[in-house]
Amino acid sequence: MVLSRRLSVANDLTGVTAFRWEPVAEPPPAEAWEGVEAVIHLAGEPVAAARWTDEQKRRIRDSRVKSSRSLVAGMRATPRPPKVLVSSSGVGFYGDRGDEILNESSAPGSGFLSEVCLDWETEAARARELGVRVALVRTGVALSSSGGALEKILLPFTLGLGGRLGGGRQWFPWIHIEDVVGIFLHALMSLAVDGPINGAAPGIVTNEEFTRELAAALNRPAFFAVPQFALRALMGEMAEVVTAGQRVVPQVALDTGYHFKYPNLRPALESLLKTRNTRK
């Protein structure tokens, strides 16, 4: 079943029971919990949807932190809480850490996204007080053949204007959309996953390497570069999304037996571009 603010959209999903939920304002309705054994929590204002004004930062934070608080409050009120909660988080948890290798036991970083992720995970983890196993999927940059980060990146490349962002040396923790789904299902089903699990491919690359691989897959040049000062002028504080880097290792996923379908970038890009071209 689905909890959604937009019931009309949720009702279009075949074979799904939908309940209306305003995640920032209230717990899910009591009738939504009947027979529920597991919960996947994905609510959150898109981080790169708009410039980070004070109001937009509030929306980003509240949509994650308050929704998690409301969700756990709903679990607390039901006589039979679910067995597991898998909550989305992000590699922004680690902040900008240069070349430091980061696994799930690494400390949080600093900055807006790191603070949001820490508070987000803290609220979700309160479900443990009810005997619920909690998995926290720290997702990297999800690459999909329709929408998302790749769609935004592709336009300048197809025009021959692609290039690295900032210095290009920042690490780019990418993951194929099929492995995003795979890791969420793995976290749902595997009792060994308890706590954070990094949702990023083992074949991590720098932004410059990503640029080079994408250009090669598209058979396009990648001569241009957008300097960091220009990114900050265009995007303000939100430039942190593309200029910060995390050298993330998916240690928990590997140690608990998850097998990545796309561990390396070039096959992942070729698969996504092939699917995208087929849809045209």
RODO-2510 file (C-alpha; in nm, 4 decimals, decimal comma):
residues 280
     n   res          X          Y          Z
     1     m     0,0000     0,0000     0,0000
     2     v     0,1039     0,3611    -0,0542
     3     l     0,0985     0,6709     0,1634
     4     s     0,0902     0,9872    -0,0450
     5     r    -0,0028     1,3551    -0,0374
     6     r    -0,1370     1,3139    -0,3932
     7     l    -0,4008     1,0466    -0,3691
     8     s    -0,5045     1,0838    -0,7337
     9     v    -0,1523     0,9873    -0,8487
    10     a    -0,1240     0,6992    -0,6026
    11     n    -0,4629     0,5617    -0,7100
    12     d    -0,3337     0,5271    -1,0672
    13     l    -0,0916     0,2555    -0,9510
    14     t    -0,2352    -0,0835    -1,0387
    15     g    -0,3284    -0,3088    -0,7492
    16     v    -0,2262    -0,0643    -0,4775
    17     t    -0,4307     0,0601    -0,1821
    18     a    -0,3524     0,4268    -0,1188
    19     f    -0,4023     0,6471     0,1865
    20     r    -0,3647     1,0225     0,2020
    21     w    -0,0872     1,1417     0,4348
    22     e     0,0523     1,4873     0,5030
    23     p     0,3924     1,3703     0,6286
    24     v     0,5107     1,6954     0,7872
    25     a     0,1852     1,7576     0,9739
    26     e     0,0520     1,4271     1,1061
    27     p     0,1062     1,0517     1,1512
    28     p    -0,0335     0,8200     0,8831
    29     p    -0,4000     0,7229     0,9354
    30     a    -0,4561     0,4358     1,1792
    31     e    -0,6244     0,2149     0,9164
    32     a    -0,3105     0,2266     0,6974
    33     w    -0,1164     0,0118     0,9459
    34     e    -0,3399    -0,2943     0,9310
    35     g    -0,1350    -0,6017     0,8367
    36     v     0,1802    -0,3989     0,7590
    37     e     0,5062    -0,5831     0,8277
    38     a     0,7540    -0,3487     0,6601
    39     v     0,7808     0,0203     0,5684
    40     i     0,9959     0,1942     0,3064
    41     h     1,0210     0,5687     0,3689
    42     l     1,1155     0,7813     0,0648
    43     a     0,9485     1,1159     0,1394
    44     g     1,1596     1,4257     0,0850
    45     e     1,1681     1,7549    -0,1071
    46     p     1,4138     1,7204    -0,4011
    47     v     1,7478     1,8664    -0,2921
    48     a     1,8312     2,0235    -0,6286
    49     a     1,4791     2,1409    -0,7201
    50     a     1,5388     2,5095    -0,6426
    51     r     1,7975     2,7539    -0,5109
    52     w     1,8577     2,7130    -0,1376
    53     t     1,6730     3,0066     0,0121
    54     d     1,5987     2,9897     0,3840
    55     e     1,2468     2,8737     0,2969
    56     q     1,3683     2,6023     0,0584
    57     k     1,6180     2,4739     0,3166
    58     r     1,3334     2,4553     0,5675
    59     r     1,1261     2,2535     0,3198
    60     i     1,4168     2,0161     0,2518
    61     r     1,4756     1,9588     0,6219
    62     d     1,1130     1,9362     0,7376
    63     s     1,0117     1,7002     0,4559
    64     r     1,2710     1,4532     0,5827
    65     v     1,3004     1,5079     0,9558
    66     k     0,9380     1,5840     1,0441
    67     s     0,8035     1,3153     0,8114
    68     s     1,0235     1,0560     0,9831
    69     r     0,9037     1,1779     1,3217
    70     s     0,5404     1,1504     1,2069
    71     l     0,5969     0,8037     1,0648
    72     v     0,7464     0,6717     1,3892
    73     a     0,4635     0,8356     1,5849
    74     g     0,2201     0,6353     1,3727
    75     m     0,4124     0,3156     1,4480
    76     r     0,4040     0,3981     1,8173
    77     a     0,0262     0,4364     1,8093
    78     t    -0,0478     0,1060     1,6363
    79     p    -0,0864    -0,2090     1,8502
    80     r     0,1385    -0,4128     1,6172
    81     p     0,4269    -0,2067     1,4766
    82     p     0,5985    -0,3297     1,1578
    83     k     0,9070    -0,5496     1,1827
    84     v     1,1340    -0,3294     0,9728
    85     l     1,1682     0,0308     0,8574
    86     v     1,3923     0,1061     0,5582
    87     s     1,4435     0,4801     0,5443
    88     s     1,6118     0,6753     0,2700
    89     s     1,9086     0,8967     0,3581
    90     g     2,1990     1,0286     0,1516
    91     v     2,5766     1,0250     0,1154
    92     g     2,5539     1,3951     0,1972
    93     f     2,5696     1,2604     0,5554
    94     y     2,9496     1,2540     0,5209
    95     g     2,9936     1,6133     0,4001
    96     d     3,2847     1,7123     0,1759
    97     r     3,5699     1,4835     0,2839
    98     g     3,8210     1,4972    -0,0026
    99     d     4,0009     1,1659    -0,0586
   100     e     3,9037     1,0107     0,2773
   101     i     3,7560     0,6634     0,2270
   102     l     3,4111     0,6585     0,3830
   103     n     3,2173     0,3535     0,5000
   104     e     2,9089     0,3248     0,7165
   105     s     3,1066     0,3628     1,0406
   106     s     3,2540     0,6995     0,9328
   107     a     3,1460     1,0034     1,1343
   108     p     2,9074     1,2631     0,9925
   109     g     3,0571     1,5636     0,8193
   110     s     2,9615     1,9290     0,8346
   111     g     2,7373     2,1521     0,6287
   112     f     2,3645     2,1746     0,5598
   113     l     2,3133     1,8356     0,3917
   114     s     2,5172     1,6543     0,6543
   115     e     2,3112     1,8092     0,9340
   116     v     1,9854     1,7238     0,7569
   117     c     2,0894     1,3610     0,7019
   118     l     2,1993     1,3215     1,0634
   119     d     1,8692     1,4560     1,1997
   120     w     1,6746     1,2519     0,9409
   121     e     1,8436     0,9276     1,0461
   122     t     1,8085     1,0102     1,4154
   123     e     1,4301     1,0449     1,3848
   124     a     1,3943     0,7260     1,1788
   125     a     1,6120     0,5320     1,4250
   126     r     1,3653     0,6065     1,7070
   127     a     1,1571     0,3202     1,5661
   128     r     1,4089     0,0898     1,7368
   129     e     1,2429     0,1816     2,0677
   130     l     0,9437    -0,0186     1,9389
   131     g     1,1498    -0,3259     1,8492
   132     v     1,1621    -0,2328     1,4802
   133     r     1,4759    -0,3100     1,2774
   134     v     1,5870     0,0121     1,1069
   135     a     1,7970     0,0264     0,7895
   136     l     1,9168     0,3650     0,6624
   137     v     2,0046     0,3696     0,2914
   138     r     2,2551     0,6491     0,2246
   139     t     2,1955     0,6861    -0,1476
   140     g     2,4450     0,8419    -0,3863
   141     v     2,3659     1,0027    -0,7232
   142     a     2,1026     0,7716    -0,8736
   143     l     2,1371     0,7338    -1,2510
   144     s     1,8193     0,6514    -1,4425
   145     s     1,7171     0,6398    -1,8078
   146     s     1,4214     0,8669    -1,7368
   147     g     1,4553     1,1813    -1,5297
   148     g     1,6848     1,2369    -1,2352
   149     a     2,0456     1,3519    -1,2378
   150     l     2,1451     1,1888    -1,5682
   151     e     1,8689     1,3688    -1,7586
   152     k     2,0001     1,7053    -1,6366
   153     i     2,3605     1,6164    -1,7159
   154     l     2,2900     1,4858    -2,0683
   155     l     2,1728     1,8069    -2,2378
   156     p     2,5057     1,9948    -2,2438
   157     f     2,6859     1,6763    -2,3469
   158     t     2,4552     1,6108    -2,6416
   159     l     2,5194     1,9708    -2,7531
   160     g     2,8944     1,9180    -2,7300
   161     l     2,9176     2,1482    -2,4281
   162     g     2,9794     1,8875    -2,1597
   163     g     3,2626     1,9019    -1,9107
   164     r     3,3694     1,8629    -1,5537
   165     l     3,2199     2,0636    -1,2691
   166     g     3,4551     2,2625    -1,0499
   167     g     3,8005     2,1116    -1,0161
   168     g     3,6765     1,7688    -1,1247
   169     r     3,8736     1,5902    -0,8539
   170     q     3,5741     1,5562    -0,6217
   171     w     3,4483     1,1991    -0,5868
   172     f     3,1183     1,1154    -0,7560
   173     p     2,9297     0,8406    -0,5657
   174     w     2,6951     0,7198    -0,8428
   175     i     2,4591     0,4205    -0,8515
   176     h     2,2420     0,2635    -1,1233
   177     i     1,8683     0,2858    -1,0514
   178     e     1,8358    -0,0947    -1,0613
   179     d     2,0894    -0,1195    -0,7794
   180     v     1,9053     0,1500    -0,5825
   181     v     1,5991    -0,0754    -0,5927
   182     g     1,8154    -0,3807    -0,5264
   183     i     1,9728    -0,2322    -0,2140
   184     f     1,6362    -0,1221    -0,0746
   185     l     1,5006    -0,4746    -0,1234
   186     h     1,8188    -0,6231     0,0252
   187     a     1,7867    -0,3968     0,3301
   188     l     1,4218    -0,4945     0,3604
   189     m     1,4824    -0,8698     0,3530
   190     s     1,8258    -0,9151     0,5125
   191     l     1,8292    -0,9252     0,8917
   192     a     2,2026    -0,8536     0,8757
   193     v     2,1327    -0,4982     0,7575
   194     d     2,0663    -0,2984     1,0727
   195     g     2,1681     0,0676     1,0644
   196     p     2,3278     0,2580     0,7751
   197     i     2,4029     0,1012     0,4365
   198     n     2,5706     0,3016     0,1607
   199     g     2,3755     0,3045    -0,1653
   200     a     2,6649     0,3738    -0,4024
   201     a     2,8387     0,1543    -0,6589
   202     p     3,1788     0,0046    -0,5663
   203     g     3,3328     0,1434    -0,8881
   204     i     3,3376     0,5029    -0,7658
   205     v     3,4902     0,7703    -0,9912
   206     t     3,5800     1,1380    -0,9709
   207     n     3,3668     1,3994    -1,1414
   208     e     3,6318     1,4293    -1,4130
   209     e     3,6317     1,0530    -1,4710
   210     f     3,2521     1,0496    -1,4846
   211     t     3,2630     1,3284    -1,7432
   212     r     3,5127     1,1372    -1,9554
   213     e     3,3132     0,8107    -1,9415
   214     l     2,9838     0,9817    -2,0268
   215     a     3,1413     1,1687    -2,3185
   216     a     3,2862     0,8426    -2,4514
   217     a     2,9529     0,6609    -2,4159
   218     l     2,7823     0,9425    -2,6097
   219     n     3,0680     0,9830    -2,8579
   220     r     3,0757     1,3541    -2,7746
   221     p     3,3563     1,5896    -2,6714
   222     a     3,3957     1,7069    -2,3130
   223     f     3,6165     2,0121    -2,3502
   224     f     3,4301     2,2546    -2,1295
   225     a     3,4580     2,3026    -1,7562
   226     v     3,2435     2,5068    -1,5188
   227     p     3,4685     2,6639    -1,2535
   228     q     3,3655     2,6479    -0,8921
   229     f     3,3165     3,0250    -0,8577
   230     a     3,0706     3,0173    -1,1503
   231     l     2,8762     2,7302    -0,9945
   232     r     2,8460     2,9216    -0,6706
   233     a     2,7341     3,2351    -0,8562
   234     l     2,4675     3,0359    -1,0447
   235     m     2,3519     2,8043    -0,7686
   236     g     2,4437     2,9713    -0,4418
   237     e     2,4830     2,7361    -0,1459
   238     m     2,3176     2,4591    -0,3502
   239     a     2,6459     2,4298    -0,5456
   240     e     2,7518     2,2059    -0,2548
   241     v     2,5530     1,9278    -0,4243
   242     v     2,7940     1,9154    -0,7207
   243     t     3,1201     2,0534    -0,5799
   244     a     3,1369     1,8414    -0,2626
   245     g     3,2621     1,4858    -0,2928
   246     q     3,2363     1,1670    -0,0900
   247     r     3,4627     0,8687    -0,1565
   248     v     3,1992     0,6224    -0,0441
   249     v     3,2488     0,2460    -0,0127
   250     p     2,9341     0,0254     0,0061
   251     q     3,0916    -0,1920     0,2745
   252     v     2,7728    -0,3111     0,4450
   253     a     2,6092    -0,4053     0,1150
   254     l     2,9121    -0,6109     0,0111
   255     d     2,9607    -0,7685     0,3554
   256     t     2,5949    -0,8759     0,3778
   257     g     2,5914    -1,0410     0,0368
   258     y     2,4438    -0,7843    -0,1989
   259     h     2,5667    -0,8330    -0,5566
   260     f     2,5690    -0,5156    -0,7632
   261     k     2,4204    -0,5529    -1,1088
   262     y     2,6249    -0,2532    -1,2247
   263     p     2,9403    -0,2189    -1,0142
   264     n     3,1262    -0,0178    -1,2809
   265     l     3,0347     0,3037    -1,4579
   266     r     3,0806     0,2353    -1,8304
   267     p     2,8408    -0,0661    -1,8487
   268     a     2,5920     0,1256    -1,6325
   269     l     2,5950     0,4263    -1,8672
   270     e     2,5701     0,2090    -2,1768
   271     s     2,2697     0,0270    -2,0309
   272     l     2,0910     0,3501    -1,9376
   273     l     2,1598     0,5225    -2,2688
   274     k     2,0440     0,2171    -2,4635
   275     t     1,7176     0,2098    -2,2679
   276     r     1,6728     0,5842    -2,3147
   277     n     1,7276     0,5625    -2,6909
   278     t     1,4834     0,2728    -2,7204
   279     r     1,2090     0,4868    -2,5667
   280     k     1,2505     0,7650    -2,8252
***
